[in-house]
């Protein structure tokens, strides 16, 4: 996703490139907890209490802050693949858990990387959290049951394909790694990850949630986005799943749910929420679809799609367009709300943010951001109409994207293109 993923103000984000939102789901908060001891199979093991939720009202935004053993487990398995993109953030944890892997489990991780990462071109951890988010599994045992039980697996496949994220997927990569996932969830059960998570990591997450809960009441991210989108977002609850192993990502899963890391400062988690609510920023159809399709054929835009580091994601034209249309609002609003921050906590301008974020590849987002700064939203203009007007007035012209980009005083060398 990014060679310098924690160059705040935002983590590297991950989401599907589809232009519509998935079906809302709720994460169940309690499942059976199995204790891996010699006599566990012969005893009735009590279910531990579900981790507590923190609810905070902030204008139109109804925050729900919660831990998740299941999402942390999936992110840990992603870490154990040994990709330096992740191990740099968790060197001690990688050494601790990878030392416990047996040959069969290492082979499962290697196949997971080959099939999902290389062949399917997905980000392994984020994609797994997205798919399993439709199940409501809250623990390792819940994940393991989904993989082991044919009916549960079929239900997950059907529910995922019923979302806009999965409707065009044949689910083949998941089918091909189902056995690997079974091996890896058995590994987590063998090492009693559930007990480790509750004893060591849950207290850290709960402390982070307590701090976050005391701060988010001033951040009405739903209302802020609605002001620019020109339409209502029907968000009953905005669920922030605070994790131990999310770095370097902020991840959107199905429904109004996103994953954030316990180490991120308030500005990052709030900005992640602000951004993830924007997918999709509008329904891509009719005139707006035709105009954007023409713009995506622009040679400069095509270079941005093809030549940037694929670790960032956004390897399709539509995926990059959706991200850029969302990120323009995200940065515009974040700058106004004082959420754009450098590592040292000092404020950033939008131009400075775009220069450094994802190697500067979000050129279209920067252009839209500059035009948002000049726009008048007092009349409740819809965002897609705002973009259509940019085409009508000659601001956006297919074939002249690079020229328009360089017309702004804040333009920058695009590192993604080795400029």
C-alpha positions in Angstrom: 0.0 0.0 0.0 2.7 2.5 0.9 6.5 2.4 1.5 6.0 4.9 4.4 2.6 3.7 5.6 2.6 5.6 8.9 3.4 8.9 7.5 0.4 10.4 9.3 -2.2 11.8 9.1 -3.6 8.6 7.7 -2.7 4.9 7.6 -2.7 3.0 4.4 -6.3 2.3 3.6 -7.8 -0.8 2.0 -11.1 -1.4 0.5 -12.7 -3.0 -2.5 -12.6 -1.0 -5.7 -16.3 -1.5 -6.4 -18.3 1.7 -6.5 -21.1 0.7 -4.3 -21.5 -0.2 -0.6 -21.8 -3.6 0.9 -24.8 -4.8 2.8 -24.7 -3.7 6.5 -23.8 -6.4 9.0 -23.5 -6.6 12.7 -20.5 -8.3 14.4 -21.8 -10.7 17.0 -20.2 -10.1 20.4 -20.0 -13.5 22.0 -19.2 -17.0 20.7 -18.0 -20.2 22.3 -14.5 -19.9 23.7 -12.5 -23.2 23.7 -9.6 -23.7 26.0 -6.8 -25.8 24.6 -5.8 -27.8 27.7 -5.5 -31.5 28.2 -8.9 -31.8 29.8 -10.8 -29.1 27.8 -12.4 -31.7 25.5 -14.0 -33.3 28.6 -15.3 -30.2 30.3 -18.0 -27.7 29.6 -16.0 -24.5 29.1 -17.7 -21.3 30.1 -18.2 -18.6 27.6 -16.2 -15.5 28.7 -18.1 -12.2 28.7 -18.1 -10.2 25.5 -15.8 -7.3 25.4 -17.6 -4.1 26.3 -18.7 -1.5 23.8 -18.3 2.3 24.1 -21.1 4.4 22.6 -20.6 8.1 21.9 -23.0 10.6 20.4 -21.6 13.3 18.2 -24.3 15.1 16.3 -25.4 13.0 13.3 -22.7 10.4 14.2 -23.4 7.6 16.6 -20.0 6.2 17.3 -19.6 2.6 18.6 -16.0 1.7 19.6 -15.3 -2.1 20.0 -12.6 -4.7 20.2 -12.5 -7.7 17.9 -10.7 -11.0 18.5 -11.7 -12.3 15.1 -10.4 -9.3 13.1 -7.2 -9.2 15.2 -6.7 -13.0 14.4 -7.1 -12.4 10.7 -4.7 -9.5 10.8 -2.2 -11.6 12.7 -2.3 -14.4 10.1 -1.6 -11.8 7.5 1.4 -10.7 9.6 2.7 -14.3 9.8 3.1 -14.5 6.0 6.3 -12.6 6.7 5.8 -9.7 4.3 8.2 -6.9 5.4 5.4 -4.4 4.7 3.8 -5.7 7.9 6.6 -7.2 10.0 8.3 -3.8 10.2 5.5 -2.8 12.6 5.3 -5.9 14.7 8.8 -7.4 14.8 8.5 -8.9 18.2 5.1 -10.3 17.6 6.2 -11.8 14.3 9.1 -13.5 15.9 7.0 -14.8 18.8 4.3 -16.4 16.8 6.2 -17.4 13.7 8.5 -19.5 15.9 5.5 -21.6 16.8 4.6 -22.5 13.2 4.9 -26.0 12.0 5.7 -27.0 8.4 2.1 -27.6 7.4 1.1 -24.2 8.8 4.0 -22.5 7.0 2.9 -24.1 3.7 -0.6 -22.8 4.3 0.7 -19.3 4.7 2.8 -19.6 1.5 -0.2 -20.8 -0.5 -2.3 -18.0 1.0 0.2 -15.5 -0.3 0.6 -17.2 -3.7 -3.2 -17.6 -4.4 -4.6 -14.5 -2.9 -1.7 -12.0 -3.0 0.0 -12.9 -6.3 -2.7 -14.6 -8.4 -5.8 -12.8 -7.2 -4.0 -9.5 -6.6 -5.7 -8.8 -3.3 -4.3 -7.5 -0.1 -4.5 -10.8 1.9 -5.3 -9.5 5.4 -7.8 -6.7 4.4 -9.6 -9.1 1.9 -10.0 -11.8 4.6 -11.4 -9.3 7.0 -13.8 -8.0 4.3 -15.1 -11.5 3.4 -15.4 -12.8 7.0 -17.2 -9.6 8.1 -20.4 -10.9 6.6 -20.4 -13.9 9.0 -20.6 -12.0 12.3 -17.8 -14.2 13.7 -16.3 -12.6 16.8 -13.7 -15.1 17.9 -11.1 -17.5 16.4 -13.5 -20.4 17.1 -16.2 -18.6 15.2 -13.9 -18.2 12.2 -12.8 -21.9 12.5 -16.5 -23.1 12.5 -17.2 -21.0 9.4 -14.4 -22.8 7.5 -15.1 -26.3 8.9 -18.9 -26.3 8.3 -20.1 -26.6 4.8 -23.4 -24.8 5.5 -21.6 -21.9 7.2 -19.1 -21.6 4.4 -21.9 -21.6 1.8 -23.8 -19.0 3.8 -20.6 -16.8 3.9 -20.2 -17.1 0.2 -23.8 -16.3 -0.5 -23.8 -13.3 1.9 -20.5 -11.9 0.5 -21.7 -12.3 -3.1 -24.9 -10.5 -2.2 -22.8 -7.4 -1.3 -21.6 -5.0 -4.0 -18.1 -5.9 -3.0 -18.6 -9.6 -3.9 -21.2 -9.6 -6.6 -18.6 -9.8 -9.4 -16.4 -12.3 -7.6 -16.5 -16.0 -8.4 -15.1 -16.6 -4.8 -12.5 -18.9 -6.4 -9.6 -17.6 -4.4 -11.5 -18.2 -1.1 -12.4 -21.7 -2.2 -8.8 -22.4 -3.1 -7.5 -21.3 0.3 -10.3 -22.8 2.4 -8.2 -25.7 3.5 -5.3 -23.4 4.3 -7.6 -21.2 6.5 -8.7 -24.3 8.3 -5.0 -25.2 9.1 -4.3 -21.6 10.2 -7.3 -21.3 12.4 -6.4 -24.6 14.0 -2.9 -23.2 14.6 -4.4 -20.2 16.4 -6.5 -22.6 18.5 -3.4 -24.8 19.2 -1.4 -21.8 20.6 -4.6 -20.6 22.5 -4.6 -17.2 20.8 -8.0 -16.4 22.3 -6.5 -16.6 25.8 -3.4 -14.6 24.7 -5.6 -12.0 23.1 -7.8 -11.5 26.1 -5.0 -11.5 28.6 -2.4 -9.4 26.7 -4.0 -7.4 23.9 -7.6 -6.8 25.0 -6.5 -4.6 27.9 -4.4 -2.5 25.5 -7.4 -2.2 23.1 -9.7 -1.2 26.0 -7.3 1.4 27.2 -7.2 2.9 23.7 -11.0 2.8 23.4 -11.4 4.6 26.7 -9.1 7.4 25.5 -10.8 7.5 22.1 -14.3 7.5 23.6 -13.4 10.6 25.6 -12.4 12.5 22.5 -14.7 11.6 19.6 -17.8 13.4 20.8 -16.6 16.6 19.0 -16.2 14.8 15.6 -19.5 14.5 13.7 -18.0 12.8 10.7 -21.4 11.8 9.2 -22.6 15.4 9.3 -19.3 16.7 7.8 -19.5 14.3 4.9 -23.2 15.0 4.3 -22.5 18.7 3.9 -20.2 18.1 0.9 -22.0 15.1 -0.6 -25.3 17.0 -0.7 -27.3 14.0 0.5 -28.0 12.1 3.7 -26.0 9.1 4.9 -28.3 6.7 6.6 -25.8 5.5 9.2 -27.5 4.1 12.3 -24.2 3.3 14.0 -20.6 3.9 12.9 -18.6 0.9 14.2 -14.9 1.4 14.8 -13.2 -1.9 15.5 -10.0 -1.0 17.4 -7.3 -3.6 16.9 -3.9 -4.6 18.0 -2.7 -5.8 14.6 -4.3 -3.3 12.1 -1.2 -1.4 11.1 -0.5 0.0 8.7 -4.1 0.0 7.4 -7.4 1.6 8.0 -9.8 -1.0 6.5 -13.4 -0.7 5.4 -15.5 -3.9 5.8 -19.1 -4.5 5.0 -21.7 -2.3 6.5 -20.8 0.9 8.4 -17.8 -0.9 9.9 -14.1 0.0 9.7 -10.9 -1.3 11.4 -8.4 1.0 13.0 -5.3 0.4 15.1 -5.0 1.1 18.9 -1.8 3.1 18.3 -3.3 5.6 15.9 -3.8 9.1 17.2 -7.3 10.5 17.4 -6.9 12.5 14.1 -6.0 9.3 12.2 -9.0 7.2 13.5 -11.4 10.1 12.9 -10.0 10.8 9.5 -10.3 7.1 8.6 -13.9 7.1 9.6 -14.5 10.3 7.6 -13.0 8.7 4.6 -14.6 5.3 4.8 -18.1 6.8 5.0 -17.5 8.2 1.6 -17.4 4.9 -0.2 -19.1 5.2 -2.6 -19.3 9.0 -2.9 -22.1 8.6 -5.5 -23.7 6.0 -7.6 -21.7 5.6 -10.8 -24.3 5.6 -13.6 -25.6 7.7 -16.4 -23.8 11.0 -17.2 -21.3 10.8 -14.3 -20.2 7.3 -15.4 -19.8 8.3 -19.0 -17.7 11.4 -18.1 -15.5 9.5 -15.7 -15.0 6.7 -18.1 -13.7 9.1 -20.7 -11.4 10.7 -18.1 -10.0 7.3 -17.2 -8.8 6.9 -20.8 -6.5 10.0 -20.3 -2.9 8.9 -20.9 -1.7 10.5 -17.7 -4.4 8.8 -15.6 -3.6 5.5 -17.2 0.0 5.9 -16.2 -1.1 6.5 -12.6 -3.0 3.3 -12.7 -0.3 1.2 -14.3 3.0 2.7 -12.9 2.3 3.2 -9.2 3.5 0.7 -6.6 0.8 -2.0 -6.6 1.2 -2.4 -2.8 -1.0 0.7 -2.5 -3.9 -1.1 -4.2 -6.1 0.8 -6.7 -4.8 -1.2 -9.7 -7.9 -0.6 -11.8 -9.1 2.7 -13.3 -12.5 2.6 -11.6 -10.9 1.7 -8.3 -8.5 4.6 -8.4 -11.3 7.0 -9.6 -13.5 6.0 -6.7 -10.7 6.4 -4.2 -9.7 9.8 -5.6 -13.3 11.1 -5.6 -13.6 10.1 -1.9 -10.2 11.3 -0.9 -10.8 14.7 -2.3 -13.7 15.2 0.2 -11.7 13.5 3.0 -8.8 15.9 2.7 -10.9 19.0 2.1 -13.0 18.3 5.2 -10.0 17.1 7.3 -8.1 20.3 6.6 -11.0 22.4 7.6 -11.4 20.4 10.8 -7.7 20.4 11.7 -7.3 16.7 11.2 -4.4 16.8 8.7 -1.3 16.3 10.8 2.3 15.4 10.2 4.2 12.9 12.4 5.2 15.7 14.7 1.6 16.8 15.1 2.0 20.0 13.1 -0.9 20.8 10.7 -0.5 19.9 7.0 -2.0 21.6 4.0 -4.0 19.5 1.6 -1.3 20.0 -1.1 1.4 18.8 1.3 -0.7 15.8 2.1 -1.2 14.7 -1.5 2.5 15.2 -2.3 3.5 12.6 0.2 0.5 10.2 0.5 0.8 7.0 -1.6 3.8 8.5 -3.5 1.6 11.4 -4.8 -0.5 9.1 -7.0 -3.9 10.7 -6.2 -3.6 13.4 -8.8 -7.3 13.5 -9.6 -8.1 13.7 -5.9 -5.7 16.7 -5.6 -7.4 18.4 -8.5 -10.9 17.9 -7.0 -9.7 19.0 -3.6 -8.4 22.3 -5.1 -11.8 22.9 -6.8 -13.7 22.0 -3.6 -11.8 24.8 -1.9 -13.2 27.2 -4.5 -16.8 25.9 -4.5 -19.9 27.2 -2.8 -21.9 24.4 -1.2 -24.4 26.7 0.5 -27.1 25.6 -2.1 -26.8 21.9 -1.2 -25.2 20.9 -4.5 -24.7 17.2 -4.9 -21.1 16.1 -5.2 -21.7 14.3 -8.5 -23.2 17.5 -10.0 -20.2 19.4 -8.7 -18.0 17.0 -10.7 -20.2 17.2 -13.8 -19.9 21.0 -13.7 -16.1 20.6 -13.7 -16.4 18.8 -17.0 -18.9 21.3 -18.4 -16.7 24.2 -17.6 -13.5 22.7 -19.0 -11.7 22.0 -15.7 -11.8 18.3 -16.3 -11.0 17.5 -19.9 -9.9 13.9 -21.0 -6.5 14.2 -22.4 -5.5 17.3 -20.5 -5.4 15.9 -16.9 -1.6 16.4 -16.6 -1.9 20.0 -18.0 -4.6 20.9 -15.5 -2.7 19.3 -12.6 0.3 21.5 -13.4 -1.8 24.6 -13.5 -2.2 24.7 -9.7 0.4 26.4 -7.6 0.4 23.4 -5.2 1.2 20.8 -7.8 4.1 18.5 -7.0 6.4 15.9 -8.6 4.6 12.6 -8.6 6.9 10.1 -7.0 4.7 7.2 -8.2 5.7 8.2 -11.8 9.3 8.7 -10.8 9.0 12.4 -11.6 
